[in-house]
């Protein structure tokens, strides 16, 4: 079991991981490659103290190298769910399950806008992981709504299980789908249901009856990632310790709100790490 699992990959995640390792905690960062960070594309960064006139790629690589030298581990993956198991947390990273005593969310700005009813029917027909929940929809009709090509693999997986799979790509140039998957050019508007379970998807063209809807997103909205997490709009609510409303769950960086600056992200990553280390030590003493 890890001491701390960090979900992210930018400056806040790297800062948190480094400071956890320097206090002898086991830590792993779960996230996408460095070039997926908004900082990576910056032509010039000139407001970070001590590192003038560097570009974003160089700065991220320096942060990354520093973390690696201190023993930080990385898993390049998409985390779809974090489960509260009581004394620890369980992370679902592309169907690999990892346990950790504490979680630090450093997921950056959430660009994915959920549609009406999406969160209301999470676990009642809405899912973010086909390999996790696909078997629940054997011989049923499902819809996959995807912001990227990763959704194609999920649709193809479901095609071998479900009676009918409809695919709504929110990106250009679908690469490969099985012949049994039907592609729809539509804009999702709302998840419709009876209260206990979803019954249909409303689009800009029609209302489609279905048994389940799978979303493949570029970034997961924080309150979709972990049940019960308190947010203020797109921002995760934290106190001065970077603690959220959930025990041993912390947040740092752009996901906590403005200002969206590297120095702020690095500082919050440090605070989140110190808080996580302190709370883990207190838990161990009990």
C-alpha positions, 0 to 999 in steps of 0.5 A: 500500500502506498502512503500517498497517491497523487493524481495529476502530473503538473507542478503541484503534483511534482512538488507534492511528490517530492516533499512526500519522498523527502519525508520518507513516504512512499508515493506515486504520481498517476497521470498523463505524460508531461506534454499534456500539461498546459505548462509544457506548451508555454514558450517562455516563463519569466515569473518563477523566482530563480528560473528566468527565461525558461520555456515550459517544457524545460521547467517541467523536465527540471521538476520531473528530474528532481522528483525522479532523483528523490525516488518518486514513481510515475504511472502514465494512466487515466484514473477513473475512480477513487473509492473511500475504503475507510482506513485507506483509499482505492484508486482505479487506474485503467482497471489496475487497483492501487491502495493508498493511505492518502490522496492528493488531487492535483488534476489541474483545470477541469475542461470537461463540462458535464451535461445535465443529469450526468452526476445525478445518475452516476452509478445508476447507469452513468459510468466512466469506465467500460472495463469496470462496469461493462459486464453490467450491461451484457445484452443491453443498449449503451451509448459511449460519449467520448472526448478523445480516441481512448473512447474507441477502445471502450466502445469496441470492448462494449461491442463484444458484450452489449446488444447495441453500442452507439458512439458519439465522438466529441472530436474529429477523425474517428480512428477505428471502431468495430462494424457493430458500433454505430457512430452518431453526429450529435451533441449530448444535452442531458441524461434522462431517468426515472430517479433510480436509473437512467432511461435515455440520452437527450441530444440536440437532434433526438432523445435516445433510449438506452440502458447505460451511458459511458463517458470518456473524458480528457479530464475527470471533473473532481466530484466525479472522480471521488464521491462526496468531494465538495466543490465550488463550481469547478474548484475543489474546496480546501482549507489552509492545509489544502485539506478537502472535506474528505479525510486524508484527501487534499488538493493543490494547484489549478484545481483549487482555483485562481490564481493559475500560477506555477508558484502557487501550484508548487506552494500548495503542493508542498502544503498538501504533502506536509498535511498528508505526511502529518495525518498519516503519522497521526493515524499510525500512532493510533 
